């Protein structure tokens, strides 16, 4: 018979959940880097377009508009992925981890950083 009683089952589940939390935070960090790259590319493209095409910029307005629209859509896609990962952490992982931690009452909230960021507290 396996020794996986509910009391012994908490530690492996907690380990899996914290590993998943770490992976989700890593994914968010990667996506934020992708967002920064989109912004950098947009600024470089805007500066280069103005510099190179300064006299004939109006002729390329449609092409540049399409390119910048495409970059904006890609940026928005990454933003929605970040928000989806953050929502998963907040609504699923955090409550499960809090529930599995033994002896933790309301005085301690693990993973409080997520709430801290949302509040915008900069004291």
C-alpha positions as a Python dict, from the first residue, in 0.01 Angstrom:
ca = {
    (1, 'X'): (0, 0, 0),
    (2, 'X'): (132, 346, -85),
    (3, 'X'): (219, 589, 192),
    (4, 'X'): (33, 876, 24),
    (5, 'X'): (-210, 982, 290),
    (6, 'X'): (-349, 1338, 270),
    (7, 'X'): (-89, 1455, 525),
    (8, 'X'): (200, 1312, 323),
    (9, 'X'): (52, 1433, -5),
    (10, 'X'): (82, 1805, 83),
    (11, 'X'): (457, 1843, 39),
    (12, 'X'): (482, 1702, -316),
    (13, 'X'): (178, 1903, -426),
    (14, 'X'): (322, 2217, -272),
    (15, 'X'): (652, 2150, -449),
    (16, 'X'): (475, 2108, -783),
    (17, 'X'): (273, 2427, -732),
    (18, 'X'): (577, 2633, -634),
    (19, 'X'): (765, 2498, -936),
    (20, 'X'): (472, 2597, -1154),
    (21, 'X'): (467, 2941, -991),
    (22, 'X'): (837, 2983, -1067),
    (23, 'X'): (781, 2881, -1428),
    (24, 'X'): (491, 3126, -1467),
    (25, 'X'): (697, 3412, -1321),
    (26, 'X'): (980, 3321, -1558),
    (27, 'X'): (737, 3328, -1851),
    (28, 'X'): (616, 3673, -1743),
    (29, 'X'): (975, 3798, -1723),
    (30, 'X'): (1048, 3663, -2071),
    (31, 'X'): (736, 3825, -2212),
    (32, 'X'): (829, 4158, -2054),
    (33, 'X'): (1165, 4135, -2230),
    (34, 'X'): (983, 4074, -2560),
    (35, 'X'): (768, 4381, -2494),
    (36, 'X'): (1079, 4590, -2437),
    (37, 'X'): (1224, 4463, -2765),
    (38, 'X'): (905, 4563, -2950),
    (39, 'X'): (926, 4912, -2800),
    (40, 'X'): (1294, 4945, -2889),
    (41, 'X'): (1234, 4829, -3245),
    (42, 'X'): (942, 5071, -3280),
    (43, 'X'): (1152, 5364, -3161),
    (44, 'X'): (1441, 5272, -3391),
    (45, 'X'): (1206, 5230, -3687),
    (46, 'X'): (1035, 5562, -3616),
    (47, 'X'): (1366, 5745, -3585),
    (48, 'X'): (1510, 5584, -3896),
    (49, 'X'): (1193, 5655, -4095),
    (50, 'X'): (1193, 6021, -4001),
    (51, 'X'): (1565, 6058, -4071),
    (52, 'X'): (1585, 5871, -4401),
    (53, 'X'): (1248, 5965, -4545),
    (54, 'X'): (1219, 6319, -4408),
    (55, 'X'): (1131, 6478, -4743),
    (56, 'X'): (911, 6194, -4873),
    (57, 'X'): (768, 6070, -4542),
    (58, 'X'): (410, 6143, -4648),
    (59, 'X'): (444, 5903, -4943),
    (60, 'X'): (523, 5614, -4711),
    (61, 'X'): (256, 5697, -4455),
    (62, 'X'): (36, 5398, -4539),
    (63, 'X'): (323, 5149, -4535),
    (64, 'X'): (459, 5286, -4208),
    (65, 'X'): (110, 5290, -4058),
    (66, 'X'): (67, 4922, -4138),
    (67, 'X'): (408, 4837, -3993),
    (68, 'X'): (338, 5031, -3672),
    (69, 'X'): (-9, 4877, -3646),
    (70, 'X'): (145, 4532, -3676),
    (71, 'X'): (398, 4614, -3402),
    (72, 'X'): (118, 4747, -3181),
    (73, 'X'): (-84, 4428, -3230),
    (74, 'X'): (216, 4213, -3143),
    (75, 'X'): (279, 4425, -2832),
    (76, 'X'): (-86, 4386, -2729),
    (77, 'X'): (-66, 4009, -2778),
    (78, 'X'): (231, 3990, -2543),
    (79, 'X'): (48, 4210, -2292),
    (80, 'X'): (-252, 3979, -2293),
    (81, 'X'): (-23, 3680, -2237),
    (82, 'X'): (136, 3852, -1937),
    (83, 'X'): (-206, 3933, -1793),
    (84, 'X'): (-326, 3576, -1848),
    (85, 'X'): (-23, 3434, -1665),
    (86, 'X'): (-66, 3684, -1381),
    (87, 'X'): (-437, 3599, -1354),
    (88, 'X'): (-352, 3227, -1336),
    (89, 'X'): (-104, 3293, -1056),
    (90, 'X'): (-350, 3511, -864),
    (91, 'X'): (-665, 3303, -906),
    (92, 'X'): (-531, 2948, -900),
    (93, 'X'): (-173, 2903, -784),
    (94, 'X'): (-168, 3148, -495),
    (95, 'X'): (-487, 3020, -326),
    (96, 'X'): (-373, 2659, -367),
    (97, 'X'): (-28, 2732, -222),
    (98, 'X'): (-182, 2925, 68),
    (99, 'X'): (-424, 2642, 135),
    (100, 'X'): (-145, 2382, 145),
    (101, 'X'): (88, 2577, 373),
    (102, 'X'): (47, 2439, 724),
    (103, 'X'): (-28, 2676, 1010),
    (104, 'X'): (-56, 2993, 806),
    (105, 'X'): (-329, 3229, 909),
    (106, 'X'): (-432, 3565, 774),
    (107, 'X'): (-129, 3736, 929),
    (108, 'X'): (100, 3598, 658),
    (109, 'X'): (29, 3594, 289),
    (110, 'X'): (277, 3407, 73),
    (111, 'X'): (330, 3545, -273),
    (112, 'X'): (236, 3890, -148),
    (113, 'X'): (453, 4052, -416),
    (114, 'X'): (170, 4014, -670),
    (115, 'X'): (-66, 4220, -453),
    (116, 'X'): (207, 4470, -374),
    (117, 'X'): (266, 4535, -745),
    (118, 'X'): (-106, 4579, -815),
    (119, 'X'): (-148, 4827, -532),
    (120, 'X'): (139, 5039, -659),
    (121, 'X'): (270, 5094, -306),
    (122, 'X'): (608, 5270, -331),
    (123, 'X'): (666, 5390, 25),
}
